Amino acid sequence: MRSGTKRAMDRMFVTGMLLVLLVSLSGGAAAGTFDTGSYTRTQSRAAAVGVIDAAYYNPVGLAALSEGFYLDAGYQVMTKTTAYDMAFSGGEDATPSPFIPNFAAVYKQGKGALFLSLHMPEGVELIEYRKPEGGMPLVSYFALNLDPVQMSTLRNAGLTLNLGPLELPVVTYVKAGRYWLQGRLGGAFALNDMIALTGGIACSYYEGDRSAGILDAGTVDKLEKNAVGWSGLFGLMLGKADRAVLTALYSTQVIARGTEKNVKYSYTRVMEERLPDYLLIGVNFKTEDKASIQLSYQIAFSGERNYGTRNLLTRNHEIGFLDWILVAQNASSWAVLPLIAGGNAQNYKHKDRHSIGLGIELQVAGMLISSGISYTSQEKYPRAQNPLDPDLARVGVGAGAKFQASDIITIDTGSAYYFYVTDRMLFHSIKMNKTAWSWGISVTIKAI
């Protein structure tokens, strides 16, 4: 009788927690980077097998889940410091990311599993730079990429200044944010003890905004973006889940189409945002004492793909600096160089991103203790970097634990620190660096 009462109380507690989290999800996310608690502690979850968080990485691992209906909800918090040093001036952003949620529901019966997940594949990035005394016109010139309409309006309002041949916007603060929200629906099925397959569809929603202006004087520029795109995924698992398995997942490219609205200047235009297609490979070795060694590798195919116009400028990515110099010297006829050299604008000055992670999980005192290390390469060449929001290579170190809180509740938590590799652009005249710390927790309920 007591056991039944305790189980009922557990379900009531969990239901209340899920309702709170789902209300938060429906209201929109605030900030963070997408990692579940399990990834944060292991830095490697491509080969997650027999656990619900496989729904976020490679759902084929759900084929090894024990029968039942599972619900998983969690969130991440993150603190970061991003800094730039440019032309004897510099700035720093330490905007925290207080909340980024994830949710999954899985029903497993026999050899098959159905799953629904909701997460943010690139987290939520928030930035805010403020320099009320000296301003930030030079970095704003490079980072904001204001179009002729915006610059003309600022010029007429007396909000530009000249630095030699350059006309710079007078800006003393920049504030921006963006996130992707991706929902997945699909299934996994075990053909036999050695082979399992997965497939599904994903809907991705992008939202971003950016404002810039003069402190205590108002906003001079404000953009709002939103877009929606669809993609598919399929993967497989080879091997026995209780020994050693190899998993692979391919996700197609997301091309999200929507609108960019300039709130300040009252015009709207069609825009696109993209997530690259990627291949994810994982290996999971399990020992007799229930220890697990996990290795993951992911390649995001965001690099140039040889379509569009190509010429010598695209052969050497560093020579792309020529267009900046010549335009700065008022050689207006050279201003078309970025368009000619770009080839396909989607891939201009990008390269494939590689991520590798190694983690280990051990049973200690009834808990699953884990730690891991990861490395992610830089996607953008220096020529394409934004000093206010740099894309840098990083090394991550994580640790955490997973434990059974009751018969139906499992809690997973972890923390990680990320070291970013400093990068320089425009012949080392601009220096960019970053550090970040994150913590995550998730609660899994076996409802049936």
N, C-alpha and C positions, 0 to 999 in steps of 0.2 A: 504493500500500500504506500509506504513512504517512498519507495523507488518510483512508483507511478506519479506521485505528487511532485517529486523532484524533477522528473522528466517533463511534466506539464509546465512547471515554473520555468525550466530552462527554455522551453519553446516560447513561452510568453515573453521572456526577457529578450530572446533573440529576435522575435517578431518586431518588438518595439524598436530595437536597434536598427533593424533593416528598414523600417518605415522612415526613421530619421535620415538614414543614409540615402534612401531613394528620393526623399523630398529634396535633399541637397543636390542629388544628381539632376533632378528635373529642373532645378533652379539655375544650373550652369556652374561650371567649375571656376575656381579662383586662381590657383597658381600651383606650380610644382613641376616635377619631371616624372614621366611614367615609368615606374618600377613598382612591382608588388613587393610586399615584405619579403617574399621568398627570393626574388631576384636581388634585392638590396643586400641580403646577407650572404648569398652564394655567388653573385655576379655571373651566374651561369644557369639558365633555366630552359635552354632550347631542348634539352632531353628530359624535361619533367615528365615522369611516367607514373600513372596510378594516383595522381593528385589533381584536385580541381583547378589549380592555377595553370595547368597545361592549356586550359581554354584561352589564356592570354597569349601564349607563345606558340606551341604546336599542339593543336587539339587532338592529334592522333594519340597522344598519351592518355586520353580519356578512355580509350578502349580497354585499358588495364585497370580502370577504376572499379572498385567493388560496387555491386548493385545498390541502387537507391536514388533519391532525389536530393541534390546538394545545392546550397546557396552560399555564395562567397561575396563579402563586401569589405572594402578596405580603403585606406587613403595614405597619401604621402605628404610630408612637409619637407621643405628645403630652404636652406639659407645659402646665399652665394655672394661673391664679390667679383664684379667685373670692372676692369680698369683699362684706360687707354692713356698713352703719353704721346702727344703730337705737337710738333713745332713749338716747343717751350711752354706748352700748356697741357693739362691733363684733366681727367675726370674719373669719377668712381661711382658705381651703382651697387648698392647693397640691398635691393628690394627683395624681401623674403617671399617664399611661395608657401602660404599657410595651409592650403588644402587642395588636394587633387584626388578624386575618387576613382575606384574601379569596382565593377560588379560582374558576377557571373552566376548563371544557373545551369545546372547539368542534370539530365535524367539518364541513368544508365540501367539497361535491362538486357540480360543475356550478353550477346557479343557486340551490341550496338549502344551508342550514346548520342544524345541530342544536346546541343549546347547553345547558349545565348550569352554574349559577353558585351560589356561596355567599358571602354578604357580610353586613355589619351596617349596615342603612340609616340608623341613627341613632347608630352607634358604641356605645361602652360608657362610661357616665358613672359615675364614682366620686367620692364626696365624703366628707370627714371633717373635722368641726369639733370642736375641743377648747378649752374655757375652764375650766381647773381651779380658778381663784381665784374670779372673780365669777359663774361659771355662765352660763347662757343661757336662763333661764326665759321671758323675754318673747318672744324670737324663736322658741323652741320652741312656744310657745302658738300662734303664727301659722303656723309652717312644718310642724309634725307633724300637726296636725288630729286629735288623739287623740279617740277616741269615748268615750261615757259609761262604758262598761265599763272602759276603760283609766284614765280619770280617777278613777273611784271606787276602783279598786285602789290607785292612787298616793295618794289621799286617806287611805285606811285605813292605809297604811304611813307616813303622815306626810311624804310626798314631794311636797306641794304647798304653795304660799304664796299669800297674797292681796296684790294690788296694787290697792287701791281695790275696785271691784266685780269685778275679774278674779281667777279662780283659776288660777294658773300651775303647770305641772309643773316640779319641781326636776330639771333636766338639765344636766350639764356636758360631755357629748359626744354627737354625732350622727354616725353612720356609715351610708352607703347606697351602693347600686350598682344598675345596671340595664343591660340590653342587649336588642336585637332581633337574632335570627339568621334570615336569610331565604334560602331555597333557591329557585331558579328553574329551570324546565325548559320549553323551547320551541324554536321554529324561526324561520328567516327565509327568504324566497324572493323572488327577483327575477323579476318578470313580464316585464320587458324592460330595456333599458339605462337607462330613465328612471324606472321605478316598482318598488319593492320593498315587501313587507309582512312583519310579524312578529306573533307571538302566543305566549302561553304561560301557565302557571300558576305560582303562588308559594305556598309554605308558610312561615309566619312563626311563630317561637317567641319568646316574651317571658319573661324571667326578671329578677326584682328582689328586693332585700332592704333592710331598714332596721332599725337598732338604735339605741337611745338609752339613756343611763344616767348614772351618776355615776362618775367616774374613781376607780379603786382601791376601788370599793364594789360594782360589778356593774351588770348591765343591768336596766333597768326596763321596757323595751318592745322587742320584736323581731318583725318581720313578714317573711314569705317569700312571694313571688308567682311563679306561672308560668301561662302560657296559650299556646294554639295557635290560629291562624286561617289561612284560605285567601283568596287573591285571584287576579285575572287581569290580564293586560296585553295590549295590542295597539297596533301603531303602523305607520307607513309612512315611506317615503323617496322624495322626488321630486328628479330631476336626475341628472346624471352624476357618479359618485364622484370622477373625476379632475379635475373642474372646480368645480362648485358644486352643493350639495345642501341640501335642506330636509328635516328629520326631525321627526317628532312621535310621542309615546308617551303613552297614557293607561293608568294603573294604577288598578284599583278599590280601594275601601277595605278595610282589614284590620280585622276585628272578632275579636280573639283572646279566647276564653273559657277560664277556668281557675279556680284557687282562690287565695285569700289565707289563709295560715296564720299565726296569731298564736302563735308558739312560747312566749312568756312566759306568756300567759293561757290557752293550750290550747283555742283554738277556731278553726274554719275556716269561711269563707264563700265563695260564688261571686263572682267578679269578672270584669271585662272590661278589656282594654287595646286601644287602637286606633291604627292608622296611617291618616292621611287619604288619600283618593284624590287623584291629582294629574295634571296635564298638563305634559308636558315638550316643549319646542320647541327645535330647534337649527338653526343655519345654519353651513355650512362652505364657505369660498371657498379654492380652491387656485390658486396662480400657476404660471407656466411653470417657475420655478426651484425648485419643490416647497415653497414657503412655504405655510402654511395659517393662515387667520384664522378663528377659531371664536367664535360667539356663542351663548349658551344662555339660556333663560328657563324657569323652572318656577313653577307656582302650585299650592300644596297647599291643597285645599279643606277647611280645618279650621274655618272660621268658622260662625256661627249660620246655620241654614237654615230658619227660620220655621216649625218645628213644635214642638208642646208649648204650654204656657200662655205668653201674652205679655201684658205690660201696660206702663205708662209707664216702669217702672224699667229695662226692657230697651232703651228708646229712647236713653237717655244712659248710657253705660257708667260714667262717673265717679260718677253718683248712687248707684251700688251701694255706695259707702262708707257709706251711711246704715244698712245693716243691722249693720255692725260697731259703729257708735257706739251705736245703740239697744240692742243686746244687751249692750254693755259697761255700759250704765246700768241693767242688770237689768230692762229692759222685756221680760219673757219672752214676752209676747204677740206681740212683733215678731220673735221668733226664727225664725218661719216665712218671713220675707221672702226669704232666699236660695233657698228651694224654689220660692216663687211667681215670683220674678224670673228664676229660672234657665231657665224654659222647658224645653228639653231639656238635661239635665245634660252630655251629650257636648259641646255647643257653647257652654256658658255662658262668657261673657267670653273667647271666642277669636275670632280673625280669620284670614282667609286669609293664608298665608305666601307671599311672593314672593322668588324668587332669580334673580339675573341675573349672568352671567359673560362676560368677554371675554378671549380668549387668542390668542397668536400662536406658531407653530412655524416655525423656520428651520433649514435645513441648513447646518451649520458644521463644517468639518474632519471630515466623515464622521459627525457626530453631529447629532441633532435637538435643538436648543436651544430652550427655550420659556419664556414668562413670561405672567402674566395677573393679572387683578383681578376681584373678585366682591363682591356685596352681597346679604345675606339679611335680610329684614325680621323684625320681632318678631311672634310668633304670639299671645301672650297679652296682654290688657289688664292695666294695673297692678293692678287689683283681684284678679286671679287669680294673681299672681306668688307664687312661693315664695322667700323671701329666701336660703335655703340652696342653691337650685338654680334660679337665675333664667333666664328665656328672654329673651334680649336680641338686638337687631339687631346685625349684624356686617359688617365690611368685611375681605376677605381679599386678601392679596398673595402670589403664589407664583412660583417659578422652579425650573428643573431641566433634565434632559437625558435623552435616550433614545439608546442606542447598541447596535450589533451586537457581541456578545462573541465569537461564532463563527458558523459557517454555520447553526446551529439555535437559538442562544440570543440573546435580546434582553433587555437590562436597562433598566428604566425607573425613574428616581428623581426626587424633587422635595421641596421644602421650602416651607412657607407660614407666614405670621404673620397672626393674626386680631385685629383691633381691635373690641371690643364697645362698643356705645353705652350709656353709663350710664343707668339708669332709676330712677325714684323712685315710691313707692307710699304709700298712706294719707296723702294731703295732704303729700307730701314728707318724712314723718317717717322713712321707710326708704329708704336709698340702696343700690343694687346695681350692681356693675361686675365686669368680667371681661376677661382677656386669655388668648391661647393661641398656642402654636407647635406645628407638627407636621412630621414628616418621614416619607416613605414610600418603599418600594422594592418592585418586582415583577420577577419573572423569567418570561419567556415562552419556551416551547420548542415548536418545530415538530417533533413527534415523527415525523410521516410526511410 
